């Protein structure tokens, strides 16, 4: 499926700084506000529906035999043309 990147930001941050960004996203989701992303001259504002699909993925990457890079990805996904119904594969728990 084709993809158009509306916004991208990548930089080294402290754990505390990352937690602050995630808290702001969580606060906006909780209050029903749009989420605005800004970095330099780039910006985008998105307004997730009441029930977007929430994907959490943990990965190990790198060349064969040396897969030393780890990542955790959090993704909210929705179709702007569809209703509010999100599909799921079981209850997520984060500890």
DSSP file (Angstrom, degrees, kcal/mol; ACC not computed):
  #  RESIDUE AA STRUCTURE BP1 BP2  ACC     N-H-->O    O-->H-N    N-H-->O    O-->H-N    TCO  KAPPA ALPHA  PHI   PSI    X-CA   Y-CA   Z-CA
    1    1 A X              0   0    0      0, 0.0     0, 0.0     0, 0.0     0, 0.0   0.000 360.0 360.0 360.0 131.3    0.0    0.0    0.0
    2    2 A X        -     0   0    0      1,-0.0     2,-0.4     2,-0.0     0, 0.0  -0.221 360.0-155.1 -61.6 153.4    1.5    3.4   -0.9
    3    3 A X        -     0   0    0      2,-0.0     2,-0.5     0, 0.0    -1,-0.0  -0.995  13.3-163.0-135.5 137.6    2.5    5.7    1.9
    4    4 A X        -     0   0    0     -2,-0.4     2,-0.6     0, 0.0    -2,-0.0  -0.979  20.0-139.9-118.8 116.9    2.9    9.4    2.2
    5    5 A X        -     0   0    0     -2,-0.5     3,-0.1     1,-0.2    -2,-0.0  -0.670  20.0-179.0 -78.9 117.4    4.9   10.6    5.2
    6    6 A X        -     0   0    0     -2,-0.6     2,-0.3     1,-0.3    37,-0.2   0.735  69.3  -1.8 -86.5 -25.9    3.2   13.7    6.6
    7    7 A X        -     0   0    0     35,-0.1    -1,-0.3    31,-0.0     2,-0.3  -0.956  60.4-179.2-163.7 142.3    5.8   14.3    9.3
    8    8 A X        +     0   0    0     -2,-0.3     2,-0.4    -3,-0.1    34,-0.1  -0.963   4.0 171.8-149.6 135.0    8.9   12.7   10.6
    9    9 A X        +     0   0    0     -2,-0.3     2,-0.4     2,-0.0    -2,-0.0  -0.992   3.3 174.9-140.5 132.9   11.3   13.6   13.5
   10   10 A X        +     0   0    0     -2,-0.4     2,-0.3     2,-0.0    -2,-0.0  -0.962  17.1 135.8-142.6 122.1   14.1   11.5   14.8
   11   11 A X        -     0   0    0     -2,-0.4     2,-0.4     2,-0.0    -2,-0.0  -0.985  55.7 -93.6-159.6 155.5   16.6   12.5   17.5
   12   12 A X        +     0   0    0     -2,-0.3     2,-0.3     0, 0.0    -2,-0.0  -0.607  50.5 172.6 -73.3 130.5   18.3   11.2   20.6
   13   13 A X        -     0   0    0     -2,-0.4     2,-0.1     3,-0.0    -2,-0.0  -0.935  34.3-104.2-135.3 156.1   16.4   12.2   23.7
   14   14 A X     >  -     0   0    0     -2,-0.3     4,-2.3     1,-0.1     5,-0.2  -0.394  36.7-110.1 -73.3 161.1   16.6   11.3   27.3
   15   15 A X  H  > S+     0   0    0      1,-0.2     4,-2.4     2,-0.2     5,-0.1   0.883 121.0  52.8 -58.3 -38.4   14.1    8.8   28.8
   16   16 A X  H  > S+     0   0    0      2,-0.2     4,-1.9     1,-0.2    -1,-0.2   0.895 108.1  49.4 -66.4 -40.7   12.5   11.7   30.7
   17   17 A X  H  > S+     0   0    0      2,-0.2     4,-1.9     1,-0.2    -2,-0.2   0.910 111.5  49.0 -64.8 -41.4   12.1   13.8   27.5
   18   18 A X  H  X S+     0   0    0     -4,-2.3     4,-2.5     1,-0.2    -2,-0.2   0.918 109.1  52.9 -63.3 -43.5   10.5   10.9   25.7
   19   19 A X  H  X S+     0   0    0     -4,-2.4     4,-2.4     1,-0.2    -1,-0.2   0.875 106.4  54.1 -59.6 -37.3    8.1   10.3   28.6
   20   20 A X  H  X S+     0   0    0     -4,-1.9     4,-2.0     2,-0.2    -1,-0.2   0.913 109.1  47.3 -64.3 -43.2    7.1   14.0   28.4
   21   21 A X  H  X S+     0   0    0     -4,-1.9     4,-2.1     2,-0.2    -2,-0.2   0.933 113.4  48.2 -61.3 -46.3    6.3   13.7   24.7
   22   22 A X  H  X S+     0   0    0     -4,-2.5     4,-2.7     1,-0.2    -2,-0.2   0.874 109.3  53.6 -64.5 -36.8    4.3   10.5   25.3
   23   23 A X  H  X S+     0   0    0     -4,-2.4     4,-3.0     2,-0.2    -1,-0.2   0.903 107.4  51.1 -62.8 -41.1    2.4   12.1   28.2
   24   24 A X  H  X S+     0   0    0     -4,-2.0     4,-2.3     2,-0.2    -2,-0.2   0.920 111.6  47.0 -63.7 -43.1    1.4   15.0   26.1
   25   25 A X  H  X S+     0   0    0     -4,-2.1     4,-2.5     2,-0.2    -2,-0.2   0.932 113.7  48.8 -61.9 -44.8    0.1   12.6   23.4
   26   26 A X  H  X S+     0   0    0     -4,-2.7     4,-2.7     1,-0.2    -2,-0.2   0.907 110.4  50.7 -62.0 -42.6   -1.7   10.7   26.1
   27   27 A X  H  X S+     0   0    0     -4,-3.0     4,-2.1     2,-0.2     6,-0.3   0.915 111.5  48.0 -61.9 -42.9   -3.2   13.8   27.6
   28   28 A X  H  X>S+     0   0    0     -4,-2.3     5,-1.8     2,-0.2     4,-0.9   0.900 112.9  48.0 -66.1 -40.1   -4.5   14.9   24.2
   29   29 A X  H ><5S+     0   0    0     -4,-2.5     3,-0.6     1,-0.2    -2,-0.2   0.932 112.1  50.1 -62.6 -44.6   -6.0   11.5   23.5
   30   30 A X  H 3<5S+     0   0    0     -4,-2.7    -2,-0.2     1,-0.2    -1,-0.2   0.858 115.5  41.6 -63.3 -37.2   -7.6   11.5   26.9
   31   31 A X  H 3<5S-     0   0    0     -4,-2.1    -1,-0.2    -5,-0.2    -2,-0.2   0.504 111.8-115.7 -91.1  -4.9   -9.2   14.9   26.5
   32   32 A X  T <<5 +     0   0    0     -4,-0.9    -3,-0.2    -3,-0.6     2,-0.1   0.621  66.3 144.1  81.7  11.9  -10.2   14.4   22.9
   33   33 A X      < -     0   0    0     -5,-1.8    -1,-0.3    -6,-0.3    15,-0.2  -0.459  54.7-101.6 -82.8 157.3   -7.9   17.1   21.5
   34   34 A X        -     0   0    0     -2,-0.1     2,-0.6    13,-0.1    13,-0.2  -0.280  32.6-121.5 -67.5 161.9   -6.0   16.9   18.2
   35   35 A X  E     -A   46   0A   0     11,-3.6    11,-2.8    -7,-0.0     2,-0.5  -0.951  24.7-163.8-111.9 118.0   -2.3   16.0   18.3
   36   36 A X  E     -A   45   0A   0     -2,-0.6     2,-0.5     9,-0.2     9,-0.2  -0.895   1.4-165.5-105.5 128.0    0.0   18.6   16.7
   37   37 A X  E     +A   44   0A   0      7,-3.3     7,-2.2    -2,-0.5     2,-0.4  -0.945  12.6 173.8-112.9 130.7    3.5   17.6   15.8
   38   38 A X  E     +A   43   0A   0     -2,-0.5     2,-0.3     5,-0.2     5,-0.2  -1.000  13.7 160.3-140.4 138.7    6.1   20.3   15.0
   39   39 A X  E >   -A   42   0A   0      3,-2.4     3,-2.1    -2,-0.4     2,-0.2  -0.821  69.8 -45.3-156.1 115.7    9.8   20.3   14.3
   40   40 A X  T 3  S-     0   0    0     -2,-0.3    -1,-0.1     1,-0.3     0, 0.0  -0.415 124.6 -18.8  60.1-127.9   11.5   23.2   12.6
   41   41 A X  T 3  S+     0   0    0     -2,-0.2     2,-0.3    -3,-0.1    -1,-0.3   0.485 120.2  94.2 -89.7  -2.6    9.4   24.3    9.6
   42   42 A X  E <   +A   39   0A   0     -3,-2.1    -3,-2.4   -34,-0.1     2,-0.3  -0.689  47.1 154.2 -91.6 142.0    7.5   21.0    9.5
   43   43 A X  E     +A   38   0A   0     -2,-0.3     2,-0.3    -5,-0.2    -5,-0.2  -0.977  16.0 178.3-160.3 154.0    4.2   20.5   11.3
   44   44 A X  E     -A   37   0A   0     -7,-2.2    -7,-3.3    -2,-0.3     2,-0.5  -0.970  14.1-152.2-153.7 145.0    1.0   18.4   11.1
   45   45 A X  E     -A   36   0A   0     -2,-0.3     2,-0.4    -9,-0.2    -9,-0.2  -0.989  17.0-176.8-121.7 127.7   -2.1   18.2   13.2
   46   46 A X  E     -A   35   0A   0    -11,-2.8   -11,-3.6    -2,-0.5     2,-0.5  -0.932  16.6-156.5-124.5 146.6   -4.1   15.0   13.4
   47   47 A X        -     0   0    0     -2,-0.4   -13,-0.1   -13,-0.2    -2,-0.0  -0.809  16.8-153.2-125.2  89.7   -7.3   14.2   15.2
   48   48 A X        -     0   0    0     -2,-0.5    30,-0.0   -15,-0.2    -2,-0.0  -0.252  22.2-112.8 -60.4 147.7   -7.6   10.5   15.9
   49   49 A X    >   -     0   0    0     34,-0.1     3,-0.7     1,-0.1    -1,-0.1  -0.110  37.5 -90.5 -70.6 178.1  -11.2    9.1   16.2
   50   50 A X  T 3  S+     0   0    0      1,-0.3     2,-0.2   -18,-0.0    -1,-0.1   0.843 121.4  27.2 -60.0 -35.7  -12.6    7.8   19.4
   51   51 A X  T 3  S+     0   0    0     33,-0.1    -1,-0.3     2,-0.0     2,-0.1  -0.606  76.9 168.0-132.5  74.3  -11.4    4.3   18.7
   52   52 A X    <   -     0   0    0     -3,-0.7     2,-0.4    -2,-0.2    26,-0.2  -0.358  46.8 -95.8 -74.5 165.3   -8.3    4.1   16.5
   53   53 A X  E     -B   77   0B   0     24,-3.0    24,-2.7    32,-0.1     2,-0.6  -0.712  38.4-152.5 -79.0 132.5   -6.3    0.9   16.1
   54   54 A X  E     -B   76   0B   0     -2,-0.4     2,-0.5    22,-0.2    22,-0.2  -0.942  12.0-171.3-112.7 117.2   -3.4    0.9   18.5
   55   55 A X  E     -B   75   0B   0     20,-3.2    20,-2.7    -2,-0.6     2,-0.4  -0.922   6.2-173.5-112.2 131.7   -0.4   -1.1   17.4
   56   56 A X  E     +B   74   0B   0     -2,-0.5     2,-0.4    18,-0.2    18,-0.2  -0.993  10.6 178.0-122.1 129.0    2.6   -1.9   19.6
   57   57 A X  E     -B   73   0B   0     16,-2.3    16,-3.0    -2,-0.4     2,-0.4  -0.996  17.2-162.9-137.1 132.5    5.6   -3.6   18.1
   58   58 A X  E     -B   72   0B   0     -2,-0.4     2,-0.3    14,-0.2    14,-0.2  -0.953  22.7-177.1-110.6 133.6    9.0   -4.6   19.6
   59   59 A X  E     -B   71   0B   0     12,-2.4    12,-1.9    -2,-0.4     2,-0.4  -0.914  26.9-152.1-132.8 155.9   11.7   -5.4   17.1
   60   60 A X  E     +B   70   0B   0     -2,-0.3     2,-0.3    10,-0.2    10,-0.2  -1.000  31.2 175.9-122.1 127.1   15.3   -6.6   16.8
   61   61 A X  E     +B   69   0B   0      8,-3.2     8,-2.0    -2,-0.4     2,-0.2  -0.840  18.5  89.5-131.7 165.4   17.2   -5.3   13.7
   62   62 A X  S    S-     0   0    0     -2,-0.3     5,-0.2     5,-0.3     3,-0.1  -0.676  74.0 -40.5 136.0 174.0   20.6   -5.4   12.2
   63   63 A X  S >  S-     0   0    0      3,-0.5     3,-2.7    -2,-0.2     5,-0.1  -0.280  80.2 -75.8 -65.7 154.6   22.7   -7.5    9.8
   64   64 A X  T 3  S+     0   0    0      1,-0.3    -1,-0.2     2,-0.1    -3,-0.0  -0.218 121.8  15.0 -51.8 133.2   22.5  -11.3   10.1
   65   65 A X  T 3  S+     0   0    0     -3,-0.1    -1,-0.3     2,-0.0    -2,-0.1   0.339 124.8  62.5  83.1  -7.6   24.5  -12.5   13.1
   66   66 A X    <   +     0   0    0     -3,-2.7     2,-1.9    -4,-0.0    -3,-0.5  -0.231  54.7 153.0-143.8  49.7   24.6   -8.9   14.6
   67   67 A X        +     0   0    0     -5,-0.2    -5,-0.3     1,-0.2    -3,-0.1  -0.559  17.7 142.0 -83.9  79.9   21.1   -7.9   15.3
   68   68 A X        +     0   0    0     -2,-1.9     2,-0.4    -8,-0.1    -1,-0.2   0.534  35.4  96.4-101.7  -8.0   21.9   -5.5   18.1
   69   69 A X  E     -B   61   0B   0     -8,-2.0    -8,-3.2    -3,-0.2     2,-0.3  -0.722  53.0-170.1 -88.6 130.3   19.4   -2.7   17.4
   70   70 A X  E     -B   60   0B   0     -2,-0.4     2,-0.3   -10,-0.2   -10,-0.2  -0.862   5.3-179.7-115.0 151.0   16.2   -2.8   19.4
   71   71 A X  E     -B   59   0B   0    -12,-1.9   -12,-2.4    -2,-0.3     2,-0.4  -0.998  21.4-156.4-148.8 152.2   13.1   -0.7   19.0
   72   72 A X  E     -B   58   0B   0     -2,-0.3     2,-0.4   -14,-0.2   -14,-0.2  -1.000  20.4-166.5-122.9 126.5    9.6   -0.2   20.4
   73   73 A X  E     -B   57   0B   0    -16,-3.0   -16,-2.3    -2,-0.4     2,-0.5  -0.952   8.5-167.1-118.5 133.7    7.1    1.3   18.1
   74   74 A X  E     +B   56   0B   0     -2,-0.4     2,-0.4   -18,-0.2   -18,-0.2  -0.977  15.2 179.6-116.1 128.5    3.7    2.8   19.1
   75   75 A X  E     -B   55   0B   0    -20,-2.7   -20,-3.2    -2,-0.5     2,-0.5  -0.992  20.8-161.3-137.0 132.3    1.3    3.5   16.2
   76   76 A X  E     -B   54   0B   0     -2,-0.4     2,-0.4   -22,-0.2   -22,-0.2  -0.937  23.0-176.8-104.3 132.6   -2.3    4.8   16.1
   77   77 A X  E     +B   53   0B   0    -24,-2.7   -24,-3.0    -2,-0.5     2,-0.3  -0.991  11.6 153.5-136.2 139.0   -4.0    4.0   12.8
   78   78 A X        -     0   0    0     -2,-0.4     2,-0.6   -26,-0.2   -26,-0.1  -0.984  39.7-119.2-157.4 157.1   -7.4    4.9   11.4
   79   79 A X    >   -     0   0    0     -2,-0.3     3,-1.5     4,-0.3    -2,-0.0  -0.898  17.2-148.4-100.1 121.9   -9.1    5.4    8.0
   80   80 A X  T 3  S+     0   0    0     -2,-0.6    -1,-0.1     1,-0.3     0, 0.0   0.716  98.9  49.3 -62.4 -19.6  -10.4    8.9    7.6
   81   81 A X  T 3  S+     0   0    0     -3,-0.0    -1,-0.3     2,-0.0     2,-0.1   0.493 101.2  77.9 -98.4  -5.2  -13.3    7.5    5.5
   82   82 A X  S <  S-     0   0    0     -3,-1.5    -4,-0.0     1,-0.2     0, 0.0  -0.431  81.3-100.8-100.4 175.4  -14.4    4.8    7.9
   83   83 A X        -     0   0    0     -2,-0.1    -4,-0.3     2,-0.1    -1,-0.2   0.128  46.6 -86.7 -76.4-161.1  -16.4    4.7   11.0
   84   84 A X  S    S+     0   0    0     -6,-0.1     2,-0.4     2,-0.1   -33,-0.1   0.394  81.9 121.3 -94.3   0.7  -15.1    4.4   14.6
   85   85 A X        -     0   0    0    -35,-0.0     2,-0.4   -32,-0.0   -32,-0.1  -0.538  41.6-167.1 -78.5 123.0  -14.8    0.7   14.9
   86   86 A X        -     0   0    0     -2,-0.4     2,-0.2   -34,-0.1   -34,-0.1  -0.877  12.6-136.8-108.6 142.0  -11.3   -0.7   15.6
   87   87 A X        -     0   0    0     -2,-0.4     2,-0.3     2,-0.0     0, 0.0  -0.614  23.1-168.0 -91.6 154.6  -10.2   -4.3   15.4
   88   88 A X        -     0   0    0     -2,-0.2     3,-0.1   -35,-0.1   -35,-0.0  -0.946  29.1-151.4-142.0 163.3   -8.1   -6.0   18.0
   89   89 A X  S    S-     0   0    0      1,-0.6     2,-0.1    -2,-0.3    -2,-0.0  -0.031  76.3 -48.3-122.3  29.3   -6.1   -9.1   18.7
   90   90 A X  S    S-     0   0    0      2,-0.0    -1,-0.6     0, 0.0     2,-0.3  -0.384  80.5 -52.6 120.9 159.6   -6.5   -9.3   22.4
   91   91 A X        -     0   0    0     -2,-0.1     2,-0.3    -3,-0.1    -3,-0.0  -0.518  53.4-136.1 -72.8 125.2   -6.1   -7.0   25.4
   92   92 A X        -     0   0    0     -2,-0.3     2,-0.4     2,-0.0    -1,-0.1  -0.601  18.6-168.2 -79.8 138.9   -2.7   -5.2   25.5
   93   93 A X        -     0   0    0     -2,-0.3     2,-0.5     0, 0.0    -2,-0.0  -0.999   5.5-171.1-127.4 131.4   -0.9   -5.0   28.9
   94   94 A X              0   0    0     -2,-0.4    -2,-0.0     1,-0.1     0, 0.0  -0.986 360.0 360.0-121.0 122.4    2.1   -2.7   29.5
   95   95 A X              0   0    0     -2,-0.5    -1,-0.1     0, 0.0     0, 0.0   0.389 360.0 360.0-113.7 360.0    3.9   -3.2   32.7
